[in-house]
Amino acid sequence: MILALSSPIPSFQQLCSRVRNCRDVSQGRELHALVLRSPYRGDTFLSNLLIQMYGSFGKLGDARAIFDSTHARDSHTWNLMVTAYARMGRLEEARLLLDSMPYWNPVAWNAMITAYARNGHCDSAMILFQTMPARTVVTWNAMMQALVEAARYSDAESLWRNIPELTVVTWTTMLVAFARQGHIARAKEIFDMMPEKNVTTWTAMLNAYCAVGDLATSEVILESMPEHNVVSWTAMVVGYGHKGNLESAKVVFDCMPEYSLVSWTSMAHAYASRGHMTEAERMYGLMPEQNVVTQTSMLAGYAQNGHPEKAKSVFDAMTERNTVSWNCIIGMFAATGQLEAAKRLFEALPEPDVVTWTTMIGAFSNTWHGQHYFYRLNVEGIQPSEVTFTGILSGATACQLGRSRFVDMVGDYHVAPSTVHYGSMVDALGRAGQVEYAARLVEEMPVPPDAAAWGAVLSACKTQRDVSRAAWAAVRAFDVDPANDTPYMLLSNAYVS
C-alpha cells in the first residue's frame, strides 16, 4: 500500500484500525507519516498503537522516538515501551525505563521479570519479584515459569506452595516442572488434583509421557482429551518419531485436521533421524512454507546420513542461518576429514558457540590447532564444556600439557572429570611411559572406575611392555565387567609383544 502525500486523511477510527492491523514495517512507516499529517498527531491512544506496532517489528528506535514525543503518556504508554525493550532483550534500557515510571504498574514489572528470565538472569527476576509493591496472579505465574525455565525446580515448587491463588496456568507450570525432572508420577498427581484443565494442561501431560517413551499412556491421554489442537497432535508425532515408530507417527500426522510448520518439520525430522531420507525429502517438498528450523533439520539429516553434497546445497540455499545450522555443516566437514572447509566456515561464522568451538577442537585435536582453538575460546570468554575437555585431553600428546589441562579443568573451569577424561589422561601418561602414575590415577578416581578406565591402563601397559601390571589391570577390568573379554585379548597381546 502506497499512501501519497495528497491522500485524504482517514478518520480517527480508520487510522487506529489501519495501524492496529498493519503487517509490515514499510506500510507502518507510511501510516505513521499519515498520522503526522493528521489532526490526531500527538493523541495518546494513537501514539500507543504506533509504539506497539514498531515494537512488534523490533524497531525500537522508532518506538522510542514516538514515546519521547508523546507528552500525555498514560500507564499503557510506559508498559508498551518497557515491554518492547524487554522482549528484544534490551534489559538495561527496559530497567532504566521501569525505574523512571512515575507510577507503579504490574504489567511492566511482569514483562521485566519475564525478560530477565528469558535472558538467563533468573536471580535478577527473583529480586524484582521480591521487591514488587504488590503481586498479581500473573506475576506469580511469570516468576514460577521463569524458575522452571531456569531448571530451578525446587524454588518453583516453594513458590507454588506459597502462591495465594492457584490458576490453571499455575497448576500446569508445576506439572511441567515435575515432568522435566522425570517425576512423571508427581506430574500425574498434579494433573489429577487440578480443579480444571485446558488443552495446554492435557498437552503438557501428553508431552510428559511422550518424553519418557510411554506412548501407550500418551495414546490414552490423547483419546481422553476433550479437545485437541495442533500442538497435542504434533506431540504424538514427535513421541512416535523419537521411538522410531515412523508408521504410527505418519498415521497420526495423516489424521491431523490441521498442520503447523512444526508438525511438518517434526514428521520430516522423524524420517531423517532414522535415515529415511527419501520420505524426509518428500515431506520437505510438500511443506507449504519452510523456515530456518525446517531447513536445518534437513541439513542435519543429510549430514548424518552420508549426503554431504545435499547438505551443502541446503546450507547454501538458506536465506537465514542460525548457530545450529552452522554447527551442522561445520561438524559434517570435520567428521568427513574436510578440515580446511570446516576451518573456512568456522571463520565465517559471526558468533560461534561452545558447540562450534568444541567441534573445531575435536577436529584438530591431534595437531597444535586444537590447543590454539582452546586458547581462542578462552579469549572469547566462552565457558568450555565437559565435551570440550574430552577433545582437549585426547589431543594433549605431551604428558605435562595433559596434566596442566586436567588440573585447569577441575580448578579453573569447575568441570567435574568423567571416566572419559580420566581415560584420556591415562592414555597420555601411558604414552609417556608413566604407567605407574596412570594406574594410580585410575585407583584415585572419585567414582568407581569402569572397564574402559582399566582398559586404558591395560593399553598403556601393553605399549610400555609392563606385563605384570598388565595382568593386574586385566583382573581389575574383569571384576568390573566379567562378560567383556577385551581385557584378556589385550593382555594376550601384551605377552606376545
Rosetta blueprint (number, residue, H / E / L):
1 M L
2 I L
3 L L
4 A L
5 L L
6 S L
7 S L
8 P L
9 I L
10 P L
11 S L
12 F H
13 Q H
14 Q H
15 L H
16 C H
17 S H
18 R H
19 V H
20 R H
21 N L
22 C L
23 R L
24 D L
25 V H
26 S H
27 Q H
28 G H
29 R H
30 E H
31 L H
32 H H
33 A H
34 L H
35 V H
36 L H
37 R H
38 S L
39 P L
40 Y L
41 R L
42 G L
43 D L
44 T H
45 F H
46 L H
47 S H
48 N H
49 L H
50 L H
51 I H
52 Q H
53 M H
54 Y H
55 G H
56 S H
57 F L
58 G L
59 K L
60 L H
61 G H
62 D H
63 A H
64 R H
65 A H
66 I H
67 F H
68 D H
69 S H
70 T L
71 H L
72 A L
73 R L
74 D L
75 S H
76 H H
77 T H
78 W H
79 N H
80 L H
81 M H
82 V H
83 T H
84 A H
85 Y H
86 A H
87 R H
88 M L
89 G L
90 R L
91 L H
92 E H
93 E H
94 A H
95 R H
96 L H
97 L H
98 L H
99 D H
100 S H
101 M L
102 P L
103 Y L
104 W L
105 N L
106 P H
107 V H
108 A H
109 W H
110 N H
111 A H
112 M H
113 I H
114 T H
115 A H
116 Y H
117 A H
118 R H
119 N L
120 G L
121 H L
122 C H
123 D H
124 S H
125 A H
126 M H
127 I H
128 L H
129 F H
130 Q H
131 T H
132 M L
133 P L
134 A L
135 R L
136 T L
137 V H
138 V H
139 T H
140 W H
141 N H
142 A H
143 M H
144 M H
145 Q H
146 A H
147 L H
148 V H
149 E H
150 A L
151 A L
152 R L
153 Y H
154 S H
155 D H
156 A H
157 E H
158 S H
159 L H
160 W H
161 R H
162 N H
163 I L
164 P L
165 E L
166 L L
167 T L
168 V H
169 V H
170 T H
171 W H
172 T H
173 T H
174 M H
175 L H
176 V H
177 A H
178 F H
179 A H
180 R H
181 Q L
182 G L
183 H L
184 I H
185 A H
186 R H
187 A H
188 K H
189 E H
190 I H
191 F H
192 D H
193 M H
194 M L
195 P L
196 E L
197 K L
198 N L
199 V H
200 T H
201 T H
202 W H
203 T H
204 A H
205 M H
206 L H
207 N H
208 A H
209 Y H
210 C H
211 A H
212 V L
213 G L
214 D L
215 L H
216 A H
217 T H
218 S H
219 E H
220 V H
221 I H
222 L H
223 E H
224 S H
225 M L
226 P L
227 E L
228 H L
229 N L
230 V H
231 V H
232 S H
233 W H
234 T H
235 A H
236 M H
237 V H
238 V H
239 G H
240 Y H
241 G H
242 H H
243 K H
244 G L
245 N L
246 L H
247 E H
248 S H
249 A H
250 K H
251 V H
252 V H
253 F H
254 D H
255 C H
256 M L
257 P L
258 E L
259 Y L
260 S L
261 L H
262 V H
263 S H
264 W H
265 T H
266 S H
267 M H
268 A H
269 H H
270 A H
271 Y H
272 A H
273 S H
274 R L
275 G L
276 H L
277 M H
278 T H
279 E H
280 A H
281 E H
282 R H
283 M H
284 Y H
285 G H
286 L H
287 M L
288 P L
289 E L
290 Q L
291 N L
292 V H
293 V H
294 T H
295 Q H
296 T H
297 S H
298 M H
299 L H
300 A H
301 G H
302 Y H
303 A H
304 Q H
305 N L
306 G L
307 H L
308 P H
309 E H
310 K H
311 A H
312 K H
313 S H
314 V H
315 F H
316 D H
317 A H
318 M L
319 T L
320 E L
321 R L
322 N L
323 T H
324 V H
325 S H
326 W H
327 N H
328 C H
329 I H
330 I H
331 G H
332 M H
333 F H
334 A H
335 A H
336 T L
337 G L
338 Q L
339 L H
340 E H
341 A H
342 A H
343 K H
344 R H
345 L H
346 F H
347 E H
348 A H
349 L L
350 P L
351 E L
352 P L
353 D L
354 V H
355 V H
356 T H
357 W H
358 T H
359 T H
360 M H
361 I H
362 G H
363 A H
364 F L
365 S L
366 N L
367 T L
368 W H
369 H H
370 G H
371 Q H
372 H H
373 Y H
374 F H
375 Y H
376 R H
377 L H
378 N H
379 V H
380 E L
381 G L
382 I L
383 Q L
384 P L
385 S L
386 E H
387 V H
388 T H
389 F H
390 T H
391 G H
392 I H
393 L H
394 S H
395 G H
396 A L
397 T L
398 A L
399 C H
400 Q H
401 L H
402 G H
403 R H
404 S H
405 R H
406 F H
407 V H
408 D H
409 M H
410 V H
411 G H
412 D L
413 Y L
414 H L
415 V L
416 A L
417 P L
418 S L
419 T H
420 V H
421 H H
422 Y H
423 G H
424 S H
425 M H
426 V H
427 D H
428 A H
429 L H
430 G H
431 R H
432 A L
433 G L
434 Q L
435 V H
436 E H
437 Y H
438 A H
439 A H
440 R H
441 L H
442 V H
443 E H
444 E L
445 M L
446 P L
447 V L
448 P L
449 P L
450 D L
451 A H
452 A H
453 A H
454 W H
455 G H
456 A H
457 V H
458 L H
459 S H
460 A H
461 C H
462 K H
463 T H
464 Q H
465 R L
466 D L
467 V H
468 S H
469 R H
470 A H
471 A H
472 W H
473 A H
474 A H
475 V H
476 R H
477 A H
478 F H
479 D H
480 V H
481 D L
482 P L
483 A L
484 N L
485 D L
486 T H
487 P H
488 Y H
489 M H
490 L H
491 L H
492 S H
493 N H
494 A H
495 Y H
496 V H
497 S L
